[in-house]
Amino acid sequence: MTERAADRVPRGTSTGRHSGEGPSAVRVRDALDDAVSHAGPGVLGAGEVLGGGGMTPIAEEAARAARVLHPEDHRMPRPPQRRVLTVANQKGGVGKTTSVVNLAAALALHGARVLVVDLDPQGNASTALGVEHRSGTPSVYEVLLGEIALDEAAAVCDRSPDLLCVPATIDLAGAEIELVSMLNRESRLKVALSTGALDRLDVDYVVIDCPPSLGLLTLNAMVAAPEILIPIQCEYYALEGLSQLLSNIGLVQSHLNPGLHVSTILLTMYDGRTKLADQVTHEVRTHFGELVLRTVIPRSVKVSEAPGFGQTVLTYDPGSRGAMSYLDAARELAVRGAARDTARPDDRRADDEKESR
């Protein structure tokens, strides 16, 4: 029995260089060439490759289902140091918020303590996590203005005691205008995410959900975090704005946050029935190499339905393909982070000494 096309990790069978190459493949490769050429030195971080397990497709799917349904028996490694990740892509509809809430839920259900910061005025992450975000609720808006502390706005999600969320209310829609006249307007979130505030919350991960734009809110998220995770939809249009995003990351790195880098790329909305999805996947892996997670998130009705019930797909339908895929992606993210921190203790010590000075 063969593995289903939508479940397997596509590798691509064509180099995209031969004479029979279609016009869509050429456009995909050209868009990625342009994106990478706009990324300055140091923008793209180094990744780690995880070895394959050599399991049959049926055995692999059974193991994945067991990890979703029995999380207490399959705990993920906690990071030696707290990780702060900004999930950004100025194009809407690429699975940004969906990836934030489901990765966070997967990490929280398997041994980590996670804080989601909803920085999108639409408040979709707050909705998916079942957190109150009506106007007047303590939210990230008041945190950015310095009116309340981060831990005063953080709410515990009812699905997991280890999953916290700082919600976004409609008030956040006017925050960019109000921030313009403030001192250190680009660093308001970084100040709020102080070591003391995060220690009081006792979290292992902070995951920041950005709005689909490159405005002041997204800039705050980039300044506040050393790592950027970019979700890329397996379609051509998702690649067109990638060069602008990488260019902006380079500018932030040069002027505001020298430690900022792209640590992870997640391919989303993969449809195994289309040749274009395979082409995009192959070219993204060719250009970005080990930064791209091996796990690919397939298109899934269950993933789309879950927010309507105030849930992530991991609690809405734990056995679905979407839940299993996000669980695999979260585990890969956790294992890579633990391996990276273990492999570079000298770099970590140097960073600690720099902060103390």
Secondary structure by P-SEA (a helix, b strand, c coil): ccccccccccccccccccccccaaaaaaaaaaaaaaaacccccbbbbbbbbbccccaaaaaaaaaaaaaccccccccccccbbbbbbcccccccaaaaaaaaaaaaaaacbbbbbbbbccccaaaaaaaccccccccccaaaaaaccccccccbbbbccccccccccccccccccccccccccccccaaaaaacaaaaaaacccbbbbbbcccccaaaaaaaaaccbbbbbbccccccccaaaaaaaaaaaaaaccccccccccccccccccccaaaaaaaaaaaaacccccccccccccccccccccccccccccccccaaaaaaaaaaaaaaaaaaaaaaacaaaaaaaaaaaac
